[in-house]
Amino acid sequence: MDKKEIIEKLTEIFRTVFNNTDLTLQEEMTADDVDAWDSLTHMLMISKVEKTFCIKIKLRELNKLNTVGNLIDLIESKIA
């Protein structure tokens, strides 16, 4: 799976979790950039990411996810 496919799947997840069909992901995007992104939706999003990509994200990895780009990089490293 290449980066473009990862971003496409992540976009679907984000649009569903944050209930925003117009949401367009940018690598520099943070929780502050998405209105509905709070601690609950964050955990829902992470759960869907884990299921969709068949990966497990550790707590210490979660703490390093400051941007969508960080999440994309983490997914890439886990499915490589």
Distance bins in CASP14 RR format, pairs under 12 A and 6 or more apart:
PFRMAT RR
TARGET T0000
AUTHOR 0000-0000-0000
RMODE 2
METHOD distances of the structure
MODEL  1
1 7 0 0 0 0 0 1 0 0 0 0 0
1 8 0 0 0 0 1 0 0 0 0 0 0
1 9 0 0 0 0 1 0 0 0 0 0 0
1 10 0 0 0 0 0 1 0 0 0 0 0
1 52 0 0 0 0 0 1 0 0 0 0 0
1 53 0 0 0 0 1 0 0 0 0 0 0
1 54 0 0 0 0 0 1 0 0 0 0 0
1 55 0 0 0 0 0 1 0 0 0 0 0
1 72 0 0 0 0 0 1 0 0 0 0 0
1 75 0 0 0 0 1 0 0 0 0 0 0
1 76 0 0 0 0 1 0 0 0 0 0 0
1 78 0 0 0 0 0 1 0 0 0 0 0
1 79 1 0 1 0 0 0 0 0 0 0 0
1 80 0 0 0 0 1 0 0 0 0 0 0
2 8 0 0 0 0 1 0 0 0 0 0 0
2 9 0 0 0 0 0 1 0 0 0 0 0
2 72 0 0 0 0 0 1 0 0 0 0 0
2 75 0 0 0 0 0 1 0 0 0 0 0
2 76 0 0 0 0 1 0 0 0 0 0 0
2 79 0 0 0 0 0 1 0 0 0 0 0
2 80 0 0 0 0 0 1 0 0 0 0 0
3 9 0 0 0 0 0 1 0 0 0 0 0
3 10 0 0 0 0 0 1 0 0 0 0 0
3 25 0 0 0 0 0 1 0 0 0 0 0
3 27 0 0 0 0 1 0 0 0 0 0 0
3 68 0 0 0 0 0 1 0 0 0 0 0
3 69 0 0 0 0 1 0 0 0 0 0 0
3 71 0 0 0 0 0 1 0 0 0 0 0
3 72 1 0 0 1 0 0 0 0 0 0 0
3 73 0 0 0 0 1 0 0 0 0 0 0
3 75 0 0 0 0 1 0 0 0 0 0 0
3 76 1 0 0 1 0 0 0 0 0 0 0
3 77 0 0 0 0 0 1 0 0 0 0 0
3 79 0 0 0 0 0 1 0 0 0 0 0
3 80 0 0 0 0 0 1 0 0 0 0 0
4 10 0 0 0 0 0 1 0 0 0 0 0
4 11 0 0 0 0 0 1 0 0 0 0 0
4 25 0 0 0 0 0 1 0 0 0 0 0
4 72 0 0 0 0 0 1 0 0 0 0 0
4 76 0 0 0 0 0 1 0 0 0 0 0
5 11 0 0 0 0 0 1 0 0 0 0 0
5 12 0 0 0 0 0 1 0 0 0 0 0
5 52 0 0 0 0 0 1 0 0 0 0 0
5 53 0 0 0 0 0 1 0 0 0 0 0
5 72 0 0 0 0 0 1 0 0 0 0 0
5 75 0 0 0 0 0 1 0 0 0 0 0
5 76 0 0 0 0 0 1 0 0 0 0 0
5 79 0 0 0 0 0 1 0 0 0 0 0
6 12 0 0 0 0 0 1 0 0 0 0 0
6 13 0 0 0 0 0 1 0 0 0 0 0
6 25 0 0 0 0 0 1 0 0 0 0 0
6 27 0 0 0 0 0 1 0 0 0 0 0
6 49 0 0 0 0 1 0 0 0 0 0 0
6 52 0 0 0 0 1 0 0 0 0 0 0
6 53 1 0 0 1 0 0 0 0 0 0 0
6 55 0 0 0 0 0 1 0 0 0 0 0
6 68 0 0 0 0 0 1 0 0 0 0 0
6 69 0 0 0 0 1 0 0 0 0 0 0
6 71 0 0 0 0 1 0 0 0 0 0 0
6 72 1 0 1 0 0 0 0 0 0 0 0
6 73 0 0 0 0 1 0 0 0 0 0 0
6 74 0 0 0 0 0 1 0 0 0 0 0
6 75 1 0 1 0 0 0 0 0 0 0 0
6 76 1 0 0 1 0 0 0 0 0 0 0
6 77 0 0 0 0 0 1 0 0 0 0 0
6 78 0 0 0 0 0 1 0 0 0 0 0
6 79 1 0 0 1 0 0 0 0 0 0 0
6 80 0 0 0 0 0 1 0 0 0 0 0
7 13 0 0 0 0 0 1 0 0 0 0 0
7 14 0 0 0 0 0 1 0 0 0 0 0
7 24 0 0 0 0 1 0 0 0 0 0 0
7 25 1 0 0 1 0 0 0 0 0 0 0
7 26 0 0 0 0 1 0 0 0 0 0 0
7 27 0 0 0 0 1 0 0 0 0 0 0
7 29 0 0 0 0 0 1 0 0 0 0 0
7 68 0 0 0 0 1 0 0 0 0 0 0
7 69 0 0 0 0 1 0 0 0 0 0 0
7 71 0 0 0 0 0 1 0 0 0 0 0
7 72 1 0 0 1 0 0 0 0 0 0 0
7 73 0 0 0 0 0 1 0 0 0 0 0
7 75 0 0 0 0 1 0 0 0 0 0 0
7 76 0 0 0 0 0 1 0 0 0 0 0
8 14 0 0 0 0 0 1 0 0 0 0 0
8 15 0 0 0 0 0 1 0 0 0 0 0
8 24 0 0 0 0 0 1 0 0 0 0 0
8 25 0 0 0 0 1 0 0 0 0 0 0
8 52 0 0 0 0 0 1 0 0 0 0 0
8 72 0 0 0 0 0 1 0 0 0 0 0
9 15 0 0 0 0 0 1 0 0 0 0 0
9 16 0 0 0 0 0 1 0 0 0 0 0
9 25 0 0 0 0 0 1 0 0 0 0 0
9 48 0 0 0 0 1 0 0 0 0 0 0
9 49 0 0 0 0 1 0 0 0 0 0 0
9 51 0 0 0 0 0 1 0 0 0 0 0
9 52 1 0 1 0 0 0 0 0 0 0 0
9 53 1 0 0 1 0 0 0 0 0 0 0
9 54 0 0 0 0 0 1 0 0 0 0 0
9 55 0 0 0 0 0 1 0 0 0 0 0
9 71 0 0 0 0 0 1 0 0 0 0 0
9 72 0 0 0 0 0 1 0 0 0 0 0
9 75 0 0 0 0 1 0 0 0 0 0 0
9 79 0 0 0 0 0 1 0 0 0 0 0
10 16 0 0 0 0 0 1 0 0 0 0 0
10 17 0 0 0 0 0 1 0 0 0 0 0
10 18 0 0 0 0 0 1 0 0 0 0 0
10 23 0 0 0 0 0 1 0 0 0 0 0
10 24 0 0 0 0 0 1 0 0 0 0 0
10 25 1 0 1 0 0 0 0 0 0 0 0
10 26 0 0 0 0 0 1 0 0 0 0 0
10 27 0 0 0 0 0 1 0 0 0 0 0
10 29 0 0 0 0 0 1 0 0 0 0 0
10 45 0 0 0 0 1 0 0 0 0 0 0
10 46 0 0 0 0 0 1 0 0 0 0 0
10 48 0 0 0 0 1 0 0 0 0 0 0
10 49 1 0 0 1 0 0 0 0 0 0 0
10 52 0 0 0 0 1 0 0 0 0 0 0
10 53 0 0 0 0 1 0 0 0 0 0 0
10 68 1 0 0 1 0 0 0 0 0 0 0
10 69 0 0 0 0 1 0 0 0 0 0 0
10 70 0 0 0 0 0 1 0 0 0 0 0
10 71 1 0 0 1 0 0 0 0 0 0 0
10 72 1 0 0 1 0 0 0 0 0 0 0
10 73 0 0 0 0 0 1 0 0 0 0 0
10 74 0 0 0 0 0 1 0 0 0 0 0
10 75 1 0 0 1 0 0 0 0 0 0 0
10 76 0 0 0 0 0 1 0 0 0 0 0
11 17 0 0 0 0 0 1 0 0 0 0 0
11 18 0 0 0 0 0 1 0 0 0 0 0
11 20 0 0 0 0 0 1 0 0 0 0 0
11 21 0 0 0 0 0 1 0 0 0 0 0
11 22 0 0 0 0 0 1 0 0 0 0 0
11 23 1 0 0 1 0 0 0 0 0 0 0
11 24 1 0 0 1 0 0 0 0 0 0 0
11 25 1 0 1 0 0 0 0 0 0 0 0
11 26 0 0 0 0 0 1 0 0 0 0 0
11 29 0 0 0 0 0 1 0 0 0 0 0
11 45 0 0 0 0 0 1 0 0 0 0 0
11 49 0 0 0 0 0 1 0 0 0 0 0
11 52 0 0 0 0 0 1 0 0 0 0 0
11 68 0 0 0 0 1 0 0 0 0 0 0
11 71 0 0 0 0 0 1 0 0 0 0 0
11 72 0 0 0 0 0 1 0 0 0 0 0
12 18 0 0 0 0 0 1 0 0 0 0 0
12 20 0 0 0 0 0 1 0 0 0 0 0
12 21 0 0 0 0 0 1 0 0 0 0 0
12 23 0 0 0 0 1 0 0 0 0 0 0
12 25 0 0 0 0 0 1 0 0 0 0 0
12 45 0 0 0 0 0 1 0 0 0 0 0
12 48 0 0 0 0 1 0 0 0 0 0 0
12 49 0 0 0 0 0 1 0 0 0 0 0
12 52 0 0 0 0 1 0 0 0 0 0 0
12 53 0 0 0 0 0 1 0 0 0 0 0
13 19 0 0 0 0 0 1 0 0 0 0 0
13 20 0 0 0 0 0 1 0 0 0 0 0
13 23 0 0 0 0 0 1 0 0 0 0 0
13 25 0 0 0 0 1 0 0 0 0 0 0
13 41 0 0 0 0 0 1 0 0 0 0 0
13 42 0 0 0 0 0 1 0 0 0 0 0
13 44 0 0 0 0 1 0 0 0 0 0 0
13 45 1 0 0 1 0 0 0 0 0 0 0
13 46 0 0 0 0 1 0 0 0 0 0 0
13 47 0 0 0 0 1 0 0 0 0 0 0
13 48 1 0 1 0 0 0 0 0 0 0 0
13 49 1 0 0 1 0 0 0 0 0 0 0
13 50 0 0 0 0 0 1 0 0 0 0 0
13 51 0 0 0 0 1 0 0 0 0 0 0
13 52 1 0 0 1 0 0 0 0 0 0 0
13 53 0 0 0 0 1 0 0 0 0 0 0
13 68 0 0 0 0 0 1 0 0 0 0 0
13 71 0 0 0 0 0 1 0 0 0 0 0
13 72 0 0 0 0 0 1 0 0 0 0 0
13 75 0 0 0 0 0 1 0 0 0 0 0
14 20 1 0 0 1 0 0 0 0 0 0 0
14 21 0 0 0 0 0 1 0 0 0 0 0
14 22 0 0 0 0 0 1 0 0 0 0 0
14 23 1 0 1 0 0 0 0 0 0 0 0
14 24 0 0 0 0 1 0 0 0 0 0 0
14 25 1 0 0 1 0 0 0 0 0 0 0
14 26 0 0 0 0 0 1 0 0 0 0 0
14 29 0 0 0 0 1 0 0 0 0 0 0
14 31 0 0 0 0 0 1 0 0 0 0 0
14 33 0 0 0 0 0 1 0 0 0 0 0
14 34 1 0 0 1 0 0 0 0 0 0 0
14 36 0 0 0 0 1 0 0 0 0 0 0
14 37 0 0 0 0 1 0 0 0 0 0 0
14 41 0 0 0 0 1 0 0 0 0 0 0
14 42 0 0 0 0 0 1 0 0 0 0 0
14 44 0 0 0 0 0 1 0 0 0 0 0
14 45 1 0 0 1 0 0 0 0 0 0 0
14 46 0 0 0 0 0 1 0 0 0 0 0
14 48 0 0 0 0 1 0 0 0 0 0 0
14 49 0 0 0 0 1 0 0 0 0 0 0
14 52 0 0 0 0 0 1 0 0 0 0 0
14 68 0 0 0 0 1 0 0 0 0 0 0
14 71 0 0 0 0 1 0 0 0 0 0 0
14 72 0 0 0 0 0 1 0 0 0 0 0
15 21 1 0 1 0 0 0 0 0 0 0 0
15 22 0 0 0 0 1 0 0 0 0 0 0
15 23 1 0 1 0 0 0 0 0 0 0 0
15 24 0 0 0 0 1 0 0 0 0 0 0
15 25 0 0 0 0 1 0 0 0 0 0 0
15 34 0 0 0 0 0 1 0 0 0 0 0
15 36 0 0 0 0 0 1 0 0 0 0 0
15 45 0 0 0 0 0 1 0 0 0 0 0
15 48 0 0 0 0 0 1 0 0 0 0 0
16 23 0 0 0 0 1 0 0 0 0 0 0
16 36 0 0 0 0 0 1 0 0 0 0 0
16 41 0 0 0 0 0 1 0 0 0 0 0
16 44 0 0 0 0 1 0 0 0 0 0 0
16 45 0 0 0 0 1 0 0 0 0 0 0
16 47 0 0 0 0 0 1 0 0 0 0 0
16 48 1 0 0 1 0 0 0 0 0 0 0
16 49 0 0 0 0 0 1 0 0 0 0 0
16 51 0 0 0 0 0 1 0 0 0 0 0
16 52 0 0 0 0 0 1 0 0 0 0 0
17 23 0 0 0 0 1 0 0 0 0 0 0
17 34 0 0 0 0 1 0 0 0 0 0 0
17 36 0 0 0 0 1 0 0 0 0 0 0
17 37 0 0 0 0 1 0 0 0 0 0 0
17 38 0 0 0 0 0 1 0 0 0 0 0
17 40 0 0 0 0 1 0 0 0 0 0 0
17 41 1 0 1 0 0 0 0 0 0 0 0
17 42 0 0 0 0 1 0 0 0 0 0 0
17 43 0 0 0 0 1 0 0 0 0 0 0
17 44 1 0 1 0 0 0 0 0 0 0 0
17 45 1 0 1 0 0 0 0 0 0 0 0
17 46 0 0 0 0 1 0 0 0 0 0 0
17 47 0 0 0 0 1 0 0 0 0 0 0
17 48 1 0 0 1 0 0 0 0 0 0 0
17 49 0 0 0 0 1 0 0 0 0 0 0
17 51 0 0 0 0 0 1 0 0 0 0 0
17 52 0 0 0 0 0 1 0 0 0 0 0
18 24 0 0 0 0 0 1 0 0 0 0 0
18 25 0 0 0 0 0 1 0 0 0 0 0
18 29 0 0 0 0 0 1 0 0 0 0 0
18 31 0 0 0 0 0 1 0 0 0 0 0
18 33 0 0 0 0 0 1 0 0 0 0 0
18 34 1 0 1 0 0 0 0 0 0 0 0
18 35 1 0 0 1 0 0 0 0 0 0 0
18 36 1 0 1 0 0 0 0 0 0 0 0
18 37 1 0 0 1 0 0 0 0 0 0 0
18 38 0 0 0 0 1 0 0 0 0 0 0
18 40 0 0 0 0 0 1 0 0 0 0 0
18 41 1 0 0 1 0 0 0 0 0 0 0
18 42 0 0 0 0 0 1 0 0 0 0 0
18 44 0 0 0 0 1 0 0 0 0 0 0
18 45 1 0 0 1 0 0 0 0 0 0 0
18 48 0 0 0 0 0 1 0 0 0 0 0
18 68 0 0 0 0 0 1 0 0 0 0 0
19 34 0 0 0 0 0 1 0 0 0 0 0
19 35 0 0 0 0 1 0 0 0 0 0 0
19 36 1 0 0 1 0 0 0 0 0 0 0
19 37 0 0 0 0 0 1 0 0 0 0 0
19 41 0 0 0 0 1 0 0 0 0 0 0
19 44 0 0 0 0 0 1 0 0 0 0 0
19 45 0 0 0 0 0 1 0 0 0 0 0
20 33 0 0 0 0 0 1 0 0 0 0 0
20 34 1 0 0 1 0 0 0 0 0 0 0
20 35 1 0 0 1 0 0 0 0 0 0 0
20 36 1 0 0 1 0 0 0 0 0 0 0
20 37 0 0 0 0 1 0 0 0 0 0 0
20 41 0 0 0 0 0 1 0 0 0 0 0
22 34 0 0 0 0 0 1 0 0 0 0 0
22 35 0 0 0 0 0 1 0 0 0 0 0
23 29 0 0 0 0 1 0 0 0 0 0 0
23 33 0 0 0 0 1 0 0 0 0 0 0
23 34 1 0 0 1 0 0 0 0 0 0 0
23 35 0 0 0 0 1 0 0 0 0 0 0
23 36 0 0 0 0 1 0 0 0 0 0 0
23 37 0 0 0 0 0 1 0 0 0 0 0
23 45 0 0 0 0 0 1 0 0 0 0 0
23 68 0 0 0 0 0 1 0 0 0 0 0
24 33 0 0 0 0 0 1 0 0 0 0 0
24 34 0 0 0 0 0 1 0 0 0 0 0
24 68 0 0 0 0 0 1 0 0 0 0 0
25 33 0 0 0 0 1 0 0 0 0 0 0
25 34 0 0 0 0 1 0 0 0 0 0 0
25 45 0 0 0 0 0 1 0 0 0 0 0
25 67 0 0 0 0 0 1 0 0 0 0 0
25 68 1 0 1 0 0 0 0 0 0 0 0
25 69 0 0 0 0 1 0 0 0 0 0 0
25 71 0 0 0 0 1 0 0 0 0 0 0
25 72 0 0 0 0 1 0 0 0 0 0 0
26 33 1 0 0 1 0 0 0 0 0 0 0
26 34 0 0 0 0 0 1 0 0 0 0 0
26 67 0 0 0 0 1 0 0 0 0 0 0
26 68 1 0 0 1 0 0 0 0 0 0 0
26 69 0 0 0 0 1 0 0 0 0 0 0
26 71 0 0 0 0 0 1 0 0 0 0 0
26 72 0 0 0 0 0 1 0 0 0 0 0
27 33 0 0 0 0 0 1 0 0 0 0 0
27 66 0 0 0 0 0 1 0 0 0 0 0
27 67 1 0 0 1 0 0 0 0 0 0 0
27 68 1 0 1 0 0 0 0 0 0 0 0
27 69 1 1 0 0 0 0 0 0 0 0 0
27 70 0 0 0 0 1 0 0 0 0 0 0
27 71 0 0 0 0 1 0 0 0 0 0 0
27 72 1 0 0 1 0 0 0 0 0 0 0
27 73 0 0 0 0 1 0 0 0 0 0 0
27 76 0 0 0 0 0 1 0 0 0 0 0
28 66 0 0 0 0 1 0 0 0 0 0 0
28 67 1 0 1 0 0 0 0 0 0 0 0
28 68 1 0 0 1 0 0 0 0 0 0 0
28 69 1 0 0 1 0 0 0 0 0 0 0
28 70 0 0 0 0 0 1 0 0 0 0 0
28 71 0 0 0 0 0 1 0 0 0 0 0
28 72 0 0 0 0 0 1 0 0 0 0 0
29 37 0 0 0 0 1 0 0 0 0 0 0
29 65 0 0 0 0 0 1 0 0 0 0 0
29 66 0 0 0 0 0 1 0 0 0 0 0
29 67 1 0 0 1 0 0 0 0 0 0 0
29 68 1 0 1 0 0 0 0 0 0 0 0
29 69 1 0 0 1 0 0 0 0 0 0 0
29 70 0 0 0 0 0 1 0 0 0 0 0
29 71 0 0 0 0 1 0 0 0 0 0 0
29 72 0 0 0 0 0 1 0 0 0 0 0
30 37 0 0 0 0 1 0 0 0 0 0 0
30 42 0 0 0 0 0 1 0 0 0 0 0
30 65 0 0 0 0 1 0 0 0 0 0 0
30 66 1 0 0 1 0 0 0 0 0 0 0
30 67 1 0 1 0 0 0 0 0 0 0 0
30 68 1 0 0 1 0 0 0 0 0 0 0
30 69 0 0 0 0 1 0 0 0 0 0 0
30 70 0 0 0 0 1 0 0 0 0 0 0
30 71 0 0 0 0 0 1 0 0 0 0 0
31 37 1 0 1 0 0 0 0 0 0 0 0
31 38 1 0 0 1 0 0 0 0 0 0 0
31 39 0 0 0 0 1 0 0 0 0 0 0
31 40 0 0 0 0 0 1 0 0 0 0 0
31 41 0 0 0 0 1 0 0 0 0 0 0
31 42 1 0 0 1 0 0 0 0 0 0 0
31 45 0 0 0 0 1 0 0 0 0 0 0
31 46 0 0 0 0 0 1 0 0 0 0 0
31 65 0 0 0 0 1 0 0 0 0 0 0
31 66 0 0 0 0 1 0 0 0 0 0 0
31 67 0 0 0 0 1 0 0 0 0 0 0
31 68 0 0 0 0 1 0 0 0 0 0 0
31 70 0 0 0 0 0 1 0 0 0 0 0
31 71 0 0 0 0 0 1 0 0 0 0 0
32 38 0 0 0 0 0 1 0 0 0 0 0
32 66 0 0 0 0 0 1 0 0 0 0 0
32 67 0 0 0 0 0 1 0 0 0 0 0
32 68 0 0 0 0 0 1 0 0 0 0 0
33 66 0 0 0 0 0 1 0 0 0 0 0
33 67 0 0 0 0 1 0 0 0 0 0 0
33 68 0 0 0 0 1 0 0 0 0 0 0
34 41 0 0 0 0 1 0 0 0 0 0 0
34 42 0 0 0 0 1 0 0 0 0 0 0
34 45 0 0 0 0 1 0 0 0 0 0 0
34 67 0 0 0 0 0 1 0 0 0 0 0
34 68 0 0 0 0 1 0 0 0 0 0 0
35 41 0 0 0 0 0 1 0 0 0 0 0
36 42 0 0 0 0 0 1 0 0 0 0 0
36 44 0 0 0 0 0 1 0 0 0 0 0
36 45 0 0 0 0 0 1 0 0 0 0 0
37 43 0 0 0 0 0 1 0 0 0 0 0
37 44 0 0 0 0 0 1 0 0 0 0 0
37 45 1 0 0 1 0 0 0 0 0 0 0
37 46 0 0 0 0 0 1 0 0 0 0 0
37 65 0 0 0 0 0 1 0 0 0 0 0
37 68 0 0 0 0 0 1 0 0 0 0 0
38 44 0 0 0 0 0 1 0 0 0 0 0
38 45 0 0 0 0 0 1 0 0 0 0 0
39 45 0 0 0 0 0 1 0 0 0 0 0
39 46 0 0 0 0 0 1 0 0 0 0 0
39 62 0 0 0 0 0 1 0 0 0 0 0
40 46 0 0 0 0 0 1 0 0 0 0 0
40 47 0 0 0 0 0 1 0 0 0 0 0
41 47 0 0 0 0 0 1 0 0 0 0 0
41 48 0 0 0 0 0 1 0 0 0 0 0
42 48 0 0 0 0 0 1 0 0 0 0 0
42 49 0 0 0 0 0 1 0 0 0 0 0
42 57 0 0 0 0 0 1 0 0 0 0 0
42 62 0 0 0 0 1 0 0 0 0 0 0
42 63 0 0 0 0 0 1 0 0 0 0 0
42 65 0 0 0 0 1 0 0 0 0 0 0
42 71 0 0 0 0 0 1 0 0 0 0 0
43 49 0 0 0 0 0 1 0 0 0 0 0
43 50 0 0 0 0 0 1 0 0 0 0 0
43 57 0 0 0 0 0 1 0 0 0 0 0
43 59 0 0 0 0 0 1 0 0 0 0 0
43 62 0 0 0 0 1 0 0 0 0 0 0
43 65 0 0 0 0 0 1 0 0 0 0 0
44 50 0 0 0 0 0 1 0 0 0 0 0
44 51 0 0 0 0 0 1 0 0 0 0 0
45 51 0 0 0 0 0 1 0 0 0 0 0
45 52 0 0 0 0 0 1 0 0 0 0 0
45 57 0 0 0 0 0 1 0 0 0 0 0
45 62 0 0 0 0 0 1 0 0 0 0 0
45 65 0 0 0 0 0 1 0 0 0 0 0
45 68 0 0 0 0 0 1 0 0 0 0 0
45 71 0 0 0 0 1 0 0 0 0 0 0
46 52 0 0 0 0 0 1 0 0 0 0 0
46 53 0 0 0 0 0 1 0 0 0 0 0
46 55 0 0 0 0 0 1 0 0 0 0 0
46 56 0 0 0 0 0 1 0 0 0 0 0
46 57 1 0 1 0 0 0 0 0 0 0 0
46 58 0 0 0 0 0 1 0 0 0 0 0
46 59 0 0 0 0 0 1 0 0 0 0 0
46 61 0 0 0 0 1 0 0 0 0 0 0
46 62 1 0 0 1 0 0 0 0 0 0 0
46 63 0 0 0 0 0 1 0 0 0 0 0
46 65 0 0 0 0 1 0 0 0 0 0 0
46 71 0 0 0 0 1 0 0 0 0 0 0
46 74 0 0 0 0 0 1 0 0 0 0 0
46 75 0 0 0 0 0 1 0 0 0 0 0
47 53 0 0 0 0 0 1 0 0 0 0 0
47 55 0 0 0 0 0 1 0 0 0 0 0
47 56 0 0 0 0 0 1 0 0 0 0 0
47 57 0 0 0 0 1 0 0 0 0 0 0
47 62 0 0 0 0 0 1 0 0 0 0 0
48 54 0 0 0 0 0 1 0 0 0 0 0
48 55 0 0 0 0 0 1 0 0 0 0 0
48 57 0 0 0 0 0 1 0 0 0 0 0
48 71 0 0 0 0 0 1 0 0 0 0 0
49 55 1 0 0 1 0 0 0 0 0 0 0
49 56 0 0 0 0 0 1 0 0 0 0 0
49 57 1 0 0 1 0 0 0 0 0 0 0
49 61 0 0 0 0 0 1 0 0 0 0 0
49 62 0 0 0 0 0 1 0 0 0 0 0
49 65 0 0 0 0 1 0 0 0 0 0 0
49 68 0 0 0 0 0 1 0 0 0 0 0
49 71 1 0 0 1 0 0 0 0 0 0 0
49 72 0 0 0 0 0 1 0 0 0 0 0
49 74 0 0 0 0 1 0 0 0 0 0 0
49 75 1 0 0 1 0 0 0 0 0 0 0
49 78 0 0 0 0 0 1 0 0 0 0 0
49 79 0 0 0 0 0 1 0 0 0 0 0
50 56 1 0 0 1 0 0 0 0 0 0 0
50 57 1 0 1 0 0 0 0 0 0 0 0
50 58 0 0 0 0 0 1 0 0 0 0 0
50 61 0 0 0 0 0 1 0 0 0 0 0
50 62 0 0 0 0 0 1 0 0 0 0 0
50 71 0 0 0 0 0 1 0 0 0 0 0
50 74 0 0 0 0 0 1 0 0 0 0 0
50 75 0 0 0 0 1 0 0 0 0 0 0
50 78 0 0 0 0 1 0 0 0 0 0 0
50 79 0 0 0 0 0 1 0 0 0 0 0
51 57 0 0 0 0 0 1 0 0 0 0 0
52 71 0 0 0 0 0 1 0 0 0 0 0
52 75 0 0 0 0 1 0 0 0 0 0 0
52 78 0 0 0 0 0 1 0 0 0 0 0
52 79 0 0 0 0 0 1 0 0 0 0 0
53 71 0 0 0 0 0 1 0 0 0 0 0
53 72 0 0 0 0 0 1 0 0 0 0 0
53 74 0 0 0 0 1 0 0 0 0 0 0
53 75 1 0 1 0 0 0 0 0 0 0 0
53 76 0 0 0 0 1 0 0 0 0 0 0
53 77 0 0 0 0 0 1 0 0 0 0 0
53 78 1 0 0 1 0 0 0 0 0 0 0
53 79 1 0 1 0 0 0 0 0 0 0 0
53 80 0 0 0 0 0 1 0 0 0 0 0
54 75 0 0 0 0 0 1 0 0 0 0 0
54 78 0 0 0 0 1 0 0 0 0 0 0
54 79 1 0 0 1 0 0 0 0 0 0 0
55 61 0 0 0 0 1 0 0 0 0 0 0
55 71 0 0 0 0 0 1 0 0 0 0 0
55 74 0 0 0 0 1 0 0 0 0 0 0
55 75 1 0 0 1 0 0 0 0 0 0 0
55 76 0 0 0 0 0 1 0 0 0 0 0
55 77 0 0 0 0 1 0 0 0 0 0 0
55 78 1 0 1 0 0 0 0 0 0 0 0
55 79 1 0 0 1 0 0 0 0 0 0 0
55 80 0 0 0 0 0 1 0 0 0 0 0
56 62 0 0 0 0 0 1 0 0 0 0 0
56 74 0 0 0 0 0 1 0 0 0 0 0
56 75 0 0 0 0 0 1 0 0 0 0 0
56 78 0 0 0 0 1 0 0 0 0 0 0
56 79 0 0 0 0 0 1 0 0 0 0 0
57 63 0 0 0 0 0 1 0 0 0 0 0
57 64 0 0 0 0 0 1 0 0 0 0 0
57 65 0 0 0 0 1 0 0 0 0 0 0
57 70 0 0 0 0 0 1 0 0 0 0 0
57 71 0 0 0 0 1 0 0 0 0 0 0
57 74 1 0 0 1 0 0 0 0 0 0 0
57 75 0 0 0 0 1 0 0 0 0 0 0
57 77 0 0 0 0 0 1 0 0 0 0 0
57 78 1 0 0 1 0 0 0 0 0 0 0
58 64 0 0 0 0 1 0 0 0 0 0 0
58 65 0 0 0 0 0 1 0 0 0 0 0
58 74 0 0 0 0 1 0 0 0 0 0 0
58 78 0 0 0 0 0 1 0 0 0 0 0
59 65 0 0 0 0 0 1 0 0 0 0 0
60 74 0 0 0 0 0 1 0 0 0 0 0
61 70 0 0 0 0 1 0 0 0 0 0 0
61 71 0 0 0 0 1 0 0 0 0 0 0
61 73 0 0 0 0 0 1 0 0 0 0 0
61 74 1 0 1 0 0 0 0 0 0 0 0
61 75 0 0 0 0 0 1 0 0 0 0 0
61 77 0 0 0 0 1 0 0 0 0 0 0
61 78 0 0 0 0 1 0 0 0 0 0 0
62 70 0 0 0 0 0 1 0 0 0 0 0
62 71 0 0 0 0 1 0 0 0 0 0 0
62 74 0 0 0 0 1 0 0 0 0 0 0
63 70 0 0 0 0 0 1 0 0 0 0 0
63 74 0 0 0 0 0 1 0 0 0 0 0
64 70 1 0 0 1 0 0 0 0 0 0 0
64 71 0 0 0 0 1 0 0 0 0 0 0
64 73 0 0 0 0 1 0 0 0 0 0 0
64 74 1 0 0 1 0 0 0 0 0 0 0
64 77 0 0 0 0 0 1 0 0 0 0 0
65 71 1 0 1 0 0 0 0 0 0 0 0
65 72 0 0 0 0 1 0 0 0 0 0 0
65 73 0 0 0 0 1 0 0 0 0 0 0
65 74 1 0 0 1 0 0 0 0 0 0 0
65 75 0 0 0 0 0 1 0 0 0 0 0
66 73 0 0 0 0 0 1 0 0 0 0 0
66 74 0 0 0 0 0 1 0 0 0 0 0
67 73 0 0 0 0 1 0 0 0 0 0 0
67 74 0 0 0 0 0 1 0 0 0 0 0
68 74 0 0 0 0 0 1 0 0 0 0 0
68 75 0 0 0 0 0 1 0 0 0 0 0
69 75 0 0 0 0 1 0 0 0 0 0 0
69 76 0 0 0 0 1 0 0 0 0 0 0
69 77 0 0 0 0 0 1 0 0 0 0 0
70 76 0 0 0 0 0 1 0 0 0 0 0
70 77 0 0 0 0 0 1 0 0 0 0 0
71 77 0 0 0 0 0 1 0 0 0 0 0
71 78 0 0 0 0 0 1 0 0 0 0 0
72 78 0 0 0 0 0 1 0 0 0 0 0
72 79 0 0 0 0 0 1 0 0 0 0 0
73 79 0 0 0 0 0 1 0 0 0 0 0
73 80 0 0 0 0 0 1 0 0 0 0 0
74 80 0 0 0 0 0 1 0 0 0 0 0
END
